[in-house]
Amino acid sequence: MTIEEMKKKKKELGYTYEMISALSGVPAPTVQKILSGVTAAPRFETIRALEKAFQPPGNDFWPMRNSSPFQRNDNTWELQESSFVYGSKKQGEYTIDDYYGLPEERRVELIDGVIYDMAAPSPRHQLISTEIWDQLKSYIRGKGGSCIPFVAPLDVQLDMDDRTMVQPDVLIVCDRSKLIRRCLYGAPDFIVEILSDSTKRKDMFVKLSKYRAAGVREYWIVDPDKRKVVVYDLEHNELPVIYGFDDKIPVCIFSGECKIDFAEIYDYIQFLYEDRNHPEED
């Protein structure tokens, strides 16, 4: 198994360096250096040991493909014989019980029984989402409104069933009774999703359909690469409107009185576009 294959497998399984260390016997700092590319030419014996972390050892208890053999215990991860959730069912059959059964640090969404892995947000993604949230919060507080803006991660049990749990990048909920102890139970009024290569199809098609059907009133799709924002006024069944990163974009659920200043946001994050030493990833 090559280093690149191990890195891909690590991402698929949601393993941390500590988990790989526990399975392979290779010290966690060494695992990190090898998989991050710091150690350019690791020893053959070390590579063979690392492979053990990604290959079933042949025991009956080993979980199926794409599952994790770890359980949480006092803020540490321990190998256990009976724990596996992800991989034990076919996509489309998973439930919220399975969602909550996954390791806490593994970010996923559950949509109609299908589990979608979520990569950690990039700096650009994170800054855009928090800047949108900040402007929404300032407007709502300035008006003394009862609506509450949130930024991910927040569990949203969108359809109030056991087959869907999503984590929108930014959202607004105006009916406070939907906020229960563990999640938002029902559809938010307003949602923003920020595209990345791994979520583009899901955000543009799967989630658009789900949000519309669930009763979300307004949905924005932000494309950082093209510097565009697509606004869907779902409440009034209007055609989508496309804005640029030089626009002040009106929020429909607030009758256009609230405007998100994307020129201001872009001015704040522009350094992330100009730095040629780093790839423009999201």
NORZI-V847452 format. One record per residue. D_FIRST is the distance of its C-alpha to the first C-alpha in Angstrom with 1 decimal. Layout:
D_FIRST + D_FIRST
This chain:
0.0 + 3.8 + 6.8 + 8.3 + 6.2 + 6.8 + 10.3 + 10.9 + 10.2 + 12.4 + 15.0 + 15.1 + 15.6 + 17.9 + 16.6 + 18.3 + 17.2 + 19.6 + 18.0 + 14.5 + 16.6 + 18.5 + 15.7 + 13.8 + 16.9 + 15.9 + 18.9 + 18.9 + 20.0 + 17.2 + 14.7 + 16.7 + 17.0 + 13.3 + 12.5 + 15.9 + 15.5 + 18.3 + 16.5 + 15.6 + 14.4 + 13.2 + 13.6 + 11.2 + 12.6 + 11.9 + 8.2 + 8.3 + 10.8 + 9.2 + 6.6 + 10.1 + 11.1 + 9.2 + 9.8 + 13.5 + 15.0 + 17.5 + 20.5 + 22.9 + 23.0 + 19.4 + 19.8 + 18.9 + 16.2 + 16.8 + 18.9 + 19.2 + 20.2 + 22.3 + 26.0 + 28.2 + 30.5 + 32.8 + 30.7 + 27.6 + 24.6 + 24.6 + 22.5 + 24.8 + 25.1 + 26.9 + 25.6 + 23.8 + 25.2 + 22.9 + 21.4 + 24.3 + 26.4 + 26.3 + 26.6 + 30.3 + 31.0 + 30.1 + 33.0 + 34.0 + 33.6 + 29.8 + 29.8 + 31.4 + 29.2 + 26.0 + 25.2 + 27.7 + 25.4 + 23.6 + 25.6 + 26.1 + 29.1 + 30.5 + 32.4 + 34.1 + 31.7 + 28.5 + 26.2 + 25.1 + 22.7 + 24.3 + 22.9 + 25.0 + 27.8 + 28.0 + 31.0 + 32.8 + 32.3 + 33.5 + 36.5 + 37.7 + 37.6 + 39.4 + 42.0 + 42.8 + 43.1 + 45.4 + 47.7 + 47.9 + 48.7 + 51.4 + 53.1 + 53.1 + 54.4 + 57.0 + 58.3 + 58.3 + 56.2 + 54.8 + 51.5 + 48.4 + 45.4 + 41.9 + 38.7 + 35.2 + 34.0 + 36.6 + 36.1 + 38.3 + 39.1 + 40.2 + 41.7 + 42.8 + 40.9 + 37.9 + 35.5 + 35.2 + 34.5 + 33.9 + 33.8 + 35.7 + 35.4 + 39.2 + 41.8 + 45.5 + 47.1 + 50.9 + 51.6 + 50.9 + 51.3 + 47.9 + 46.4 + 45.8 + 44.2 + 40.6 + 40.4 + 42.3 + 43.6 + 44.4 + 44.2 + 44.6 + 47.2 + 45.1 + 41.4 + 39.4 + 35.8 + 34.1 + 31.7 + 28.1 + 25.6 + 24.0 + 27.4 + 29.6 + 30.0 + 30.4 + 33.0 + 34.9 + 35.2 + 34.2 + 35.7 + 38.7 + 39.6 + 39.0 + 41.0 + 43.8 + 44.2 + 44.1 + 46.9 + 45.3 + 48.2 + 46.3 + 42.8 + 41.5 + 38.3 + 37.5 + 35.5 + 34.8 + 33.6 + 36.7 + 38.9 + 40.4 + 41.4 + 42.2 + 44.8 + 45.4 + 48.8 + 48.0 + 51.1 + 53.4 + 51.2 + 51.4 + 49.3 + 46.5 + 47.5 + 45.3 + 45.9 + 44.5 + 43.5 + 47.1 + 48.8 + 50.3 + 49.0 + 51.4 + 50.3 + 51.8 + 52.1 + 54.3 + 56.4 + 55.0 + 56.7 + 53.4 + 51.5 + 48.1 + 48.4 + 45.2 + 46.8 + 46.9 + 43.4 + 42.1 + 44.3 + 42.6 + 39.0 + 39.7 + 38.1 + 34.7 + 35.4 + 36.9 + 34.2 + 32.5 + 30.1 + 28.1 + 26.8 + 28.9 + 26.5 + 27.7
